[in-house]
Amino acid sequence: MEREVMEFDVVIVGGGPSGLSAAIRLKQLANEAGKNIEVCLIEKGSEIGAHILSGAVLEPRSLNELIPDWQERGAPLDTPVTADKFMFLTETGSFRMPTPPSMNNHGNYIISLGNFCRWLGEQAEALGVEIYPGFPAAEILYDDQGHVKGVATGDMGIGKDGNPTDNYMRGMELHAKQTIFAEGCRGHLTKNLFEKFDLREGKDPQTFAIGIKELWDIDPEKAKAGLAWHSVGWPLASDTYGGSFLYHLNGNQVAVGYVVGLDYSNPHLSPFEEFQRFKNHPAVRDTFVGGRRVSYGARALNEGGFQSVPKLTFPGGCLVGCTAGFLNVPKIKGTHTAMKSGMLAAEAIFESLETLQAGDEPASYASRLEDSWLWAELYKVRNIRPGFAKGLWLGLAHAALDTYLFFGKAPWTLRHHADHENLELASDAPKIDYPKPDGIVSFDRNSSVFLSGTNHEENQPAHLTLKDASVPISHNLALYDSPEQRYCPAGVYEIVKNDDGGDPRLQINAQNCVHCKTCDIKDPSQNIVWVSPEGGGGPNYPNM
């Protein structure tokens, strides 16, 4: 069955802050010039915002540029930050540390990034952007010259056996003069673009973290709307990068999360269990006692920064947002930078759209970016994250040196290494004894995944695929005690034995997947490949 073809001027893959900002800016420019351009945005989640998860504290700089009257338009920025606290935790105590300048949140807002994206989607649709949620981009389309000419959405109704079911529906081809990839962290199509066009040549490997988050309704007497609270230290060992956040929103809600750098070396470490331990710390636990956990989720985030940003353009399109890696790690913020990259890409594309032929590159995007405040901001903090490669204490000392002595202009640039190369052998690493969940503030994976609203049509091929089915046992289990059982925050990967006590095998519970992409990143043999499931599958985050 041939696929239906739809033609647009610009196709945008991904309905996050960068993709939506690009769509809005394109339409703004077209309206100002009295021109009509056809812009289509597709999103794999069931709705805009369904797969969006972040802390999140929003720096409104890009929003002020994109939609200056956002307050009048009812943007969901309801909780201005009123106080910052930066804490160091020991196993039984805590003390307050000076708040780094990059973490000063004066003028920022604690938000639900999912709800913010829903609002951005409304603004885009009002300008005439065609938005199609529930349609994942499953394939990049190329012309005869090997240039990107668009994407194809995934087929629906394919059974587990790979054959069409009665509900089979062929995907569509979306053709465009330019395709903007705004897939978010570790985009599965962007990985292919990196290889085909060698976009990472001369760049450092991207490095990542996993962020795990819960949303709680808490006792009103404990609510402190506007407080942005962060910590480093316990429960992580000093050689592992990570930390926490508690963001107090209006309505007696707290967003609590834990971030662990995926360059950790101990294969016995479980980011999920570290998060559960953290919530039982004496300085943290009381906030949640008597409260109710209402949502859960997890997502990988880019931490490579300036030195890991790839070449951003290729014949037929460009990369924006977290798929390219614009997170400012010391700020713990990437929304304002993602939005700005989308806006700059839109301006570059619009500038030459009338003369742009299919397969051309939006040439001025890179130069616009390098001349922007975004580039200067990332350059200034480029050494902070890699400075922690030797541990917490050297990292803090180097961050202070880089910030207060060199003001971000040190005459050196530290390098990154690929996260999956960092694991020690299981036999050489200390095991970690994690306590059982208490059901009050700490919980297991299954009850957590339930709160994520995750759902996949069960009769479909697993979207978590293996290059070699023998590797999980012969390599990962033998050398690293199957770390995929621990780094996955959703219980997707299990080592099981048959009832007769036979050989172990890897069981993949793909229906549990919250689309965090951690397995695609951290698998030591890079044997796990995440591909797109049917549209609308995955988590459904209401207010994350």
ZIFEN-V745817 format. One record per backbone hydrogen bond with DSSP energy under -1.0 kcal/mol. CO is the residue of the C=O (numbers start at 1). NH is the residue of the N-H. E is the energy in kcal/mol with one decimal. If there is no record, write none. Layout:
co-><CO/CO>
nh-><NH/NH>
e-><E/E>
//
This chain:
co-><4/6/9/10/11/12/13/16/17/18/19/20/21/22/23/24/25/26/27/28/29/30/38/38/39/40/41/42/43/43/44/45/47/50/56/58/60/61/62/63/67/69/70/71/75/79/83/85/86/87/88/89/93/95/100/101/105/108/109/112/113/114/115/116/117/118/119/120/121/122/124/125/130/132/136/139/141/143/147/149/150/151/152/152/156/157/159/163/165/169/172/173/174/175/178/179/180/181/187/189/190/191/192/193/194/198/199/200/207/208/209/210/211/212/213/214/215/215/216/217/219/224/226/226/227/228/229/230/231/232/233/237/238/241/243/244/245/246/247/248/252/253/254/255/256/257/258/259/260/261/265/266/270/271/272/273/274/275/277/278/281/281/284/285/285/288/292/295/297/299/301/305/306/307/312/314/315/316/317/318/321/321/328/328/333/334/335/336/337/338/339/340/341/342/343/344/345/346/347/352/357/360/361/362/364/365/366/367/369/372/373/374/375/376/379/381/383/385/386/388/391/392/393/394/395/396/397/398/399/400/401/401/402/406/418/419/425/442/444/445/446/449/450/452/455/458/463/465/468/470/471/471/472/473/475/476/476/477/479/482/483/483/484/492/494/496/498/505/507/508/509/510/516/517/518/519/523/527/529/534/538/544>
nh-><173/175/178/40/180/42/182/20/21/22/23/24/25/26/27/28/29/30/31/32/33/35/9/10/130/12/132/14/134/135/536/134/50/541/111/109/64/65/66/67/70/73/75/74/77/110/228/230/97/232/95/234/90/88/103/104/108/81/58/116/117/118/119/120/121/122/123/124/125/126/129/128/41/43/154/152/149/146/143/176/141/174/138/139/169/165/162/159/168/156/153/6/151/8/11/318/13/320/191/193/194/195/196/197/199/201/311/203/303/262/301/260/299/258/297/256/294/295/254/292/222/227/82/83/248/85/246/87/244/89/236/240/392/261/259/231/257/229/255/226/218/249/216/247/214/245/212/243/210/264/424/269/274/275/276/277/278/279/280/281/284/285/287/288/289/291/217/215/213/211/209/308/309/204/319/317/148/179/314/181/324/325/332/333/328/338/339/340/341/342/343/344/345/346/347/348/349/350/351/356/360/316/363/365/368/369/370/371/372/376/377/378/379/380/382/384/387/388/389/391/395/396/397/398/399/400/401/402/403/404/405/406/408/409/421/422/428/439/448/449/450/452/453/540/538/460/531/529/471/474/475/476/477/478/479/480/482/481/426/485/486/487/488/509/507/505/501/496/494/510/512/513/300/521/522/523/526/467/465/537/455/54>
e-><-3.2/-2.9/-1.6/-2.3/-2.9/-2.4/-2.4/-2.4/-2.0/-2.3/-2.1/-2.6/-2.5/-2.3/-1.9/-2.5/-2.5/-2.1/-2.6/-2.5/-1.7/-3.1/-1.6/-2.1/-2.5/-3.0/-2.8/-2.8/-1.4/-1.8/-2.6/-2.1/-2.1/-2.5/-2.7/-2.0/-2.8/-1.3/-2.7/-2.9/-1.5/-1.5/-2.3/-1.4/-2.5/-3.1/-2.8/-2.8/-3.3/-1.9/-2.0/-2.6/-2.6/-2.8/-1.7/-1.5/-2.4/-2.6/-3.5/-2.1/-2.4/-2.0/-2.0/-2.4/-2.6/-1.7/-2.0/-2.4/-2.6/-2.0/-2.2/-1.3/-3.1/-1.9/-1.6/-2.6/-2.8/-2.0/-2.6/-1.7/-2.7/-3.3/-2.4/-1.5/-2.8/-3.0/-2.3/-3.0/-1.7/-3.0/-2.6/-2.8/-1.7/-2.3/-2.1/-1.6/-2.9/-2.1/-1.7/-1.7/-2.5/-1.4/-2.8/-2.4/-1.1/-1.3/-2.8/-2.2/-3.6/-2.6/-2.5/-2.3/-2.3/-2.4/-2.1/-2.6/-3.2/-1.3/-2.1/-3.0/-2.4/-2.1/-2.3/-1.5/-2.3/-2.2/-2.7/-2.8/-2.1/-2.5/-1.3/-2.0/-3.1/-2.8/-3.1/-1.2/-2.4/-2.7/-2.7/-2.7/-2.7/-2.6/-2.5/-2.8/-2.9/-2.0/-2.7/-2.0/-2.4/-1.1/-3.0/-1.7/-2.4/-2.0/-1.9/-2.5/-2.6/-1.7/-1.5/-2.1/-2.2/-3.1/-1.5/-1.7/-1.4/-2.6/-2.8/-1.9/-2.7/-2.8/-2.0/-1.7/-1.1/-2.4/-2.1/-2.4/-2.6/-2.1/-2.0/-2.7/-1.6/-1.4/-1.2/-1.8/-2.8/-2.4/-2.7/-1.8/-2.2/-2.0/-2.2/-2.6/-2.3/-2.1/-2.2/-2.2/-2.5/-2.8/-2.0/-1.7/-2.6/-1.9/-2.0/-1.9/-2.7/-2.4/-2.5/-1.3/-1.6/-1.4/-2.4/-2.3/-2.4/-1.9/-1.4/-1.4/-1.0/-1.9/-1.6/-1.9/-1.9/-2.7/-2.2/-2.7/-2.5/-2.1/-2.2/-3.1/-2.3/-2.8/-1.7/-1.6/-2.7/-1.9/-1.2/-1.8/-1.4/-2.3/-1.2/-3.2/-1.8/-1.4/-1.2/-2.2/-1.8/-1.8/-2.9/-2.8/-1.2/-2.5/-2.6/-1.8/-1.9/-1.2/-2.6/-2.0/-1.7/-1.2/-2.6/-1.7/-1.8/-2.7/-1.0/-3.8/-3.7/-2.4/-2.4/-2.6/-2.3/-1.4/-2.2/-1.5/-1.7/-1.1/-3.1/-1.6/-1.7/-2.3/-2.5/-1.7/-1.7/-1.5>
//
